[in-house]
Amino acid sequence: MGTDGAPSGDGSGQDEKIVTGEAPAQVDVPDLPATGKIPTTDVERHLTALLNNGANPELISVTGYTQDPKLGSERQPYGVRVLCHSGAIISGLFRQTLSAGQQSTRESDFKQRESL
C-alpha cells in the first residue's frame, strides 16, 4: 500500500508520534464463495470490512473504490482507501487480479478483471 497527501512521517531517529481516535464502527464481513468465479467487487468489500473491523484506533475509515464514485478510475476500478487520524491517506491498489493457475507478468500489472 502506498500513501498520498499526508504528513511524510517522523524523521529518522525520532520516536513515531501515534495519532489515535475512535476506530471505525464494526461492519458485516461479506462471505466469499469457496469455489467458482468471485467478483472482484466482492473481494474488495471483503478486504475493506476486514481492515475496518480491526478496531485500529489510528484509523478513521476504510472505503472500497467501488463504494465511492470519487475513488478509483476506469483503469483502476478496485482498491481500498484508508483514512487515518494522523491525516495520512493510504491507497491499497490491486496489482494483480489473476485466475487460478495464471502466471503473473509485467503486462498483467494493474489490469483489473471483473472476476477472479
DRENDO-1510 file (C-alpha; in Angstrom, 1 decimal, always signed):
<recs>
REC; n; res; u; v; w
REC; 1; MET; +0.0; +0.0; +0.0 .
REC; 2; GLY; +1.2; +3.5; -0.7 .
REC; 3; THR; +0.5; +6.8; +1.0 .
REC; 4; ASP; -0.7; +10.0; -0.6 .
REC; 5; GLY; -1.2; +13.6; +0.5 .
REC; 6; ALA; -0.4; +13.2; +4.2 .
REC; 7; PRO; +2.3; +14.0; +6.6 .
REC; 8; SER; +5.5; +12.3; +5.4 .
REC; 9; GLY; +6.3; +10.6; +8.7 .
REC; 10; ASP; +8.5; +11.2; +11.5 .
REC; 11; GLY; +12.2; +12.0; +10.9 .
REC; 12; SER; +14.9; +9.4; +11.4 .
REC; 13; GLY; +15.9; +8.9; +15.0 .
REC; 14; GLN; +12.7; +10.4; +16.3 .
REC; 15; ASP; +10.0; +8.5; +18.1 .
REC; 16; GLU; +7.0; +8.0; +15.9 .
REC; 17; LYS; +4.0; +10.1; +17.0 .
REC; 18; ILE; +0.9; +7.9; +17.0 .
REC; 19; VAL; -2.3; +9.8; +16.5 .
REC; 20; THR; -5.4; +7.9; +17.6 .
REC; 21; GLY; -9.1; +8.5; +17.9 .
REC; 22; GLU; -12.3; +6.5; +17.7 .
REC; 23; ALA; -11.9; +3.3; +15.5 .
REC; 24; PRO; -14.3; +2.7; +12.6 .
REC; 25; ALA; -17.6; +1.1; +13.6 .
REC; 26; GLN; -17.8; -2.6; +13.0 .
REC; 27; VAL; -19.5; -3.8; +9.8 .
REC; 28; ASP; -20.6; -7.2; +8.5 .
REC; 29; VAL; -17.9; -9.1; +6.6 .
REC; 30; PRO; -19.4; -10.4; +3.3 .
REC; 31; ASP; -18.8; -14.1; +2.6 .
REC; 32; LEU; -16.7; -15.1; -0.4 .
REC; 33; PRO; -17.6; -18.3; -2.3 .
REC; 34; ALA; -15.3; -21.3; -1.8 .
REC; 35; THR; -15.5; -22.3; -5.5 .
REC; 36; GLY; -16.2; -20.7; -8.8 .
REC; 37; LYS; -15.5; -17.2; -10.1 .
REC; 38; ILE; -15.5; -14.5; -7.4 .
REC; 39; PRO; -16.5; -10.9; -8.4 .
REC; 40; THR; -13.5; -8.6; -7.8 .
REC; 41; THR; -16.0; -6.2; -6.1 .
REC; 42; ASP; -16.8; -8.9; -3.5 .
REC; 43; VAL; -13.1; -9.3; -2.8 .
REC; 44; GLU; -12.7; -5.6; -2.4 .
REC; 45; ARG; -15.7; -5.4; +0.0 .
REC; 46; HIS; -14.4; -8.4; +2.0 .
REC; 47; LEU; -10.9; -6.8; +2.4 .
REC; 48; THR; -12.5; -3.4; +3.3 .
REC; 49; ALA; -14.6; -5.0; +6.0 .
REC; 50; LEU; -11.7; -6.9; +7.5 .
REC; 51; LEU; -9.5; -3.8; +7.7 .
REC; 52; ASN; -12.4; -1.8; +9.0 .
REC; 53; ASN; -13.1; -4.4; +11.8 .
REC; 54; GLY; -9.6; -4.5; +13.0 .
REC; 55; ALA; -10.5; -1.9; +15.7 .
REC; 56; ASN; -7.4; +0.1; +15.0 .
REC; 57; PRO; -7.7; +3.4; +16.8 .
REC; 58; GLU; -5.3; +5.0; +14.2 .
REC; 59; LEU; -8.0; +4.6; +11.5 .
REC; 60; ILE; -10.9; +6.9; +10.8 .
REC; 61; SER; -12.4; +4.9; +7.9 .
REC; 62; VAL; -11.8; +2.3; +5.3 .
REC; 63; THR; -13.6; +2.6; +1.9 .
REC; 64; GLY; -13.6; +0.4; -1.2 .
REC; 65; TYR; -13.2; +2.2; -4.5 .
REC; 66; THR; -16.4; +0.7; -5.8 .
REC; 67; GLN; -18.3; +2.2; -2.7 .
REC; 68; ASP; -17.4; +5.8; -3.6 .
REC; 69; PRO; -17.7; +7.2; -7.1 .
REC; 70; LYS; -14.9; +9.7; -6.4 .
REC; 71; LEU; -12.4; +6.9; -5.9 .
REC; 72; GLY; -10.8; +4.7; -8.5 .
REC; 73; SER; -10.7; +5.2; -12.2 .
REC; 74; GLU; -11.6; +3.4; -15.4 .
REC; 75; ARG; -8.1; +1.7; -15.3 .
REC; 76; GLN; -8.1; +1.1; -11.6 .
REC; 77; PRO; -11.7; +0.5; -10.5 .
REC; 78; TYR; -10.9; -1.7; -7.5 .
REC; 79; GLY; -8.9; -0.7; -4.4 .
REC; 80; VAL; -9.1; +0.4; -0.8 .
REC; 81; ARG; -8.6; +3.8; +0.8 .
REC; 82; VAL; -7.8; +4.1; +4.4 .
REC; 83; LEU; -8.1; +7.5; +6.2 .
REC; 84; CYS; -6.0; +7.9; +9.4 .
REC; 85; HIS; -6.5; +10.2; +12.4 .
REC; 86; SER; -2.9; +11.5; +11.6 .
REC; 87; GLY; -4.1; +12.8; +8.3 .
REC; 88; ALA; -2.4; +10.0; +6.3 .
REC; 89; ILE; -4.3; +8.6; +3.4 .
REC; 90; ILE; -3.4; +5.0; +2.4 .
REC; 91; SER; -4.3; +3.6; -1.0 .
REC; 92; GLY; -4.3; -0.1; -1.5 .
REC; 93; LEU; -4.4; -1.0; -5.2 .
REC; 94; PHE; -5.0; -4.4; -6.7 .
REC; 95; ARG; -1.8; -5.0; -8.6 .
REC; 96; GLN; -2.8; -8.4; -9.9 .
REC; 97; THR; -6.2; -9.9; -10.5 .
REC; 98; LEU; -5.4; -13.3; -11.9 .
REC; 99; SER; -7.3; -16.5; -12.4 .
REC; 100; ALA; -6.2; -19.8; -10.7 .
REC; 101; GLY; -3.1; -21.0; -12.4 .
REC; 102; GLN; -2.5; -17.8; -14.4 .
REC; 103; GLN; +1.1; -16.5; -14.2 .
REC; 104; SER; +1.9; -13.0; -13.1 .
REC; 105; THR; +3.6; -10.9; -15.7 .
REC; 106; ARG; +4.6; -7.2; -16.1 .
REC; 107; GLU; +1.8; -6.9; -18.7 .
REC; 108; SER; -0.8; -8.1; -16.2 .
REC; 109; ASP; +0.2; -5.5; -13.6 .
REC; 110; PHE; -2.8; -3.3; -12.7 .
REC; 111; LYS; -5.1; -4.9; -15.4 .
REC; 112; GLN; -8.3; -5.3; -13.4 .
REC; 113; ARG; -10.6; -8.2; -14.1 .
REC; 114; GLU; -14.3; -8.2; -13.1 .
REC; 115; SER; -14.0; -11.6; -11.5 .
REC; 116; LEU; -11.3; -13.9; -10.3 .
</recs>
